[in-house]
Amino acid sequence: MITAPVGSTGAPARTAGEPPHPDTGTGLSRRVRAGYAVGALASGTFTTLPGLLLLPYLTDTLGVAAALAGLAVLVPKAWVAVINPLVGRLSDGTRSRWGARRPYVLCGGLGMAGAFALMFAGIADGTAGAWLTETGFLLTATAFACFQIPYAAMPAELAARRQDQVRLAAGRVAVIGVAALVAGSVAPVLVAAGGGGTAGHRWAGLFGAAVIAAGALGVFFGTASAGGGPVLESEPSLRRQLGAARGNAPFMALLRAATVQTVATGVLLAGAPYLARQVLGGPGWTGALVACFVAPNFVSTPLWARLSARLGSRRAYTAACALFAAGCLLVLAAPLLPAPLVLAAMLLAGAGHAGQLLFLYAMLPECIAEEARRTGRRNGGVLAGLFSTGEAVGLALGPFLYAQVLQVFGYVSSDDGRAADQTPLAELGILVGTAVVPAAATAIAVALLRGYRSTGDARDRSDRRAVS
């Protein structure tokens, strides 16, 4: 049972900087590392499938105009941006026999699975179907907040050492790749096998729900041995916690950069189905594009981790962004290139994206741990909530911006489950949205992260030697 906020009753708070669990002083067990990583099945599926399927489902199956469809994708995630800090505050102040974070991970994950199935249930067509889809997406996004905020806050409490936090982030990024690869490859096949339209999307929704539930159960049971230790008290109010976050200059730089970077990812994912249908010649290319984008996670993540040990997260992040932007800009030449070279460009962008995720996720627990050392307070949930708010806003703005680009270039919607023929100008809009917008957003993110300064330089140098 979840009880009162930390500090009112219960176990004594530990001192700032004390290892959060006995295992973390000398390294995490494989079970904890694997259990935490499995949770990314839920978050990876949520960020991949709606970004990949929802906008085309609204425009090409339910007949919603492109600009209105983009707004429908934006609104639920804007709502989540409001509640994320509240969820973080609630988890910061929670005591239970399952720990502070794990109850939310379990209940939020299972709730997300049920709502995800509703989102693509296809019970009604036309306007009624659009409203049902929007309701399902709103419930899914709300449950995702209850899962994701505690999940993102866990590494700083599971691991005291920076190299262990990097390993947790690396496992998370790798499984995000698994989730995106499986969901992005299988879901379009299920849509086609189910006959397309609402019936085909219903099977994709059920599949996504099953993967999300597996991720939630995996992280809940996999991290059971790492919970239950004494914890710091949180700030006495959400206002105080938000004030502490605003005063944390490295975290605010990280937050701004992560938000803009996620816009780039959201735009690229939203553009993949349109690139497949209108440029490469058919929806069957969608799965291949997504697979090429996420497959480099498995190979490049360990290499990025080693580079981080030598350069530090911020400088290594800049290198990853350069690779990502180069891959995106190559897509601009897609009409002139054979399909294998377009897929190679997505591989290049995906290799850069794996590094972007690793470094952003590794910098977050560093900020959380330093905040605890500096203030002696437990504010990781609120910091993770603000970070996830930035991600949610970015993922929502990505499809929204892409939809506006389509509208400006004259994209024609359809209500029969098949994409309409487009003018050359509309096809140019597809390329501009998929290639130029993500590259430009990435350049902005790199500039915004210049304000990030890693804390504890001597400690970081020692950690880097240990990783290498």
Secondary structure as the mmCIF struct_conf table of DSSP 4:
data_model
#
loop_
_struct_conf.conf_type_id
_struct_conf.id
_struct_conf.beg_label_comp_id
_struct_conf.beg_label_asym_id
_struct_conf.beg_label_seq_id
_struct_conf.end_label_comp_id
_struct_conf.end_label_asym_id
_struct_conf.end_label_seq_id
BEND BEND1 ALA A 4 ALA A 4
HELX_LH_PP_P HELX_LH_PP_P1 PRO A 5 PRO A 5
STRN STRN1 VAL A 6 VAL A 6
TURN_TY1_P TURN_TY1_P1 GLY A 7 SER A 8
STRN STRN2 THR A 9 THR A 9
BEND BEND2 GLY A 10 ALA A 11
HELX_LH_PP_P HELX_LH_PP_P2 PRO A 12 THR A 15
TURN_TY1_P TURN_TY1_P2 ALA A 16 GLY A 17
BEND BEND3 PRO A 20 HIS A 21
HELX_RH_3T_P HELX_RH_3T_P1 PRO A 22 GLY A 25
TURN_TY1_P TURN_TY1_P3 THR A 26 THR A 26
HELX_RH_AL_P HELX_RH_AL_P1 ARG A 30 VAL A 38
TURN_TY1_P TURN_TY1_P4 GLY A 39 GLY A 39
HELX_RH_AL_P HELX_RH_AL_P2 ALA A 40 LEU A 49
HELX_RH_PI_P HELX_RH_PI_P1 PRO A 50 LEU A 54
HELX_RH_AL_P HELX_RH_AL_P3 LEU A 55 ASP A 60
TURN_TY1_P TURN_TY1_P5 THR A 61 THR A 61
BEND BEND4 LEU A 62 LEU A 62
HELX_RH_AL_P HELX_RH_AL_P4 ALA A 66 ASP A 92
TURN_TY1_P TURN_TY1_P6 GLY A 93 GLY A 93
TURN_TY1_P TURN_TY1_P7 ARG A 97 TRP A 98
BEND BEND5 ALA A 100 ARG A 101
HELX_RH_AL_P HELX_RH_AL_P5 ARG A 102 MET A 119
TURN_TY1_P TURN_TY1_P8 PHE A 120 PHE A 120
BEND BEND6 ALA A 124 ALA A 124
HELX_RH_AL_P HELX_RH_AL_P6 GLY A 126 LEU A 158
BEND BEND7 ALA A 160 ARG A 161
HELX_RH_AL_P HELX_RH_AL_P7 ARG A 162 ALA A 193
TURN_TY1_P TURN_TY1_P9 GLY A 194 GLY A 195
BEND BEND8 GLY A 196 GLY A 196
HELX_RH_AL_P HELX_RH_AL_P8 GLY A 197 GLY A 222
TURN_TY1_P TURN_TY1_P10 THR A 223 THR A 223
HELX_RH_3T_P HELX_RH_3T_P2 ALA A 224 ALA A 226
HELX_LH_PP_P HELX_LH_PP_P3 LEU A 232 GLU A 235
BEND BEND9 PRO A 236 SER A 237
HELX_RH_AL_P HELX_RH_AL_P9 LEU A 238 ARG A 246
TURN_TY1_P TURN_TY1_P11 GLY A 247 GLY A 247
HELX_RH_AL_P HELX_RH_AL_P10 ALA A 249 LEU A 275
HELX_RH_PI_P HELX_RH_PI_P2 ALA A 276 LEU A 280
BEND BEND10 GLY A 281 GLY A 282
TURN_TY1_P TURN_TY1_P12 PRO A 283 GLY A 284
HELX_RH_AL_P HELX_RH_AL_P11 TRP A 285 VAL A 294
TURN_TY1_P TURN_TY1_P13 ALA A 295 ALA A 295
HELX_RH_AL_P HELX_RH_AL_P12 PRO A 296 LEU A 311
HELX_RH_AL_P HELX_RH_AL_P13 SER A 313 VAL A 331
TURN_TY1_P TURN_TY1_P14 LEU A 332 ALA A 333
HELX_RH_3T_P HELX_RH_3T_P3 ALA A 334 LEU A 336
BEND BEND11 LEU A 337 LEU A 337
HELX_RH_AL_P HELX_RH_AL_P14 ALA A 339 THR A 375
BEND BEND12 GLY A 376 ARG A 377
HELX_RH_AL_P HELX_RH_AL_P15 GLY A 380 VAL A 408
TURN_TY1_P TURN_TY1_P15 PHE A 409 GLY A 410
HELX_LH_PP_P HELX_LH_PP_P4 TYR A 411 SER A 413
BEND BEND13 ASP A 415 ARG A 418
HELX_LH_PP_P HELX_LH_PP_P5 ALA A 419 ASP A 421
HELX_RH_AL_P HELX_RH_AL_P16 PRO A 424 LEU A 431
HELX_RH_PI_P HELX_RH_PI_P3 VAL A 432 VAL A 436
HELX_RH_AL_P HELX_RH_AL_P17 VAL A 437 LEU A 448
HELX_RH_3T_P HELX_RH_3T_P4 LEU A 449 GLY A 451
BEND BEND14 THR A 455 THR A 455
HELX_RH_AL_P HELX_RH_AL_P18 ASP A 457 VAL A 467
#
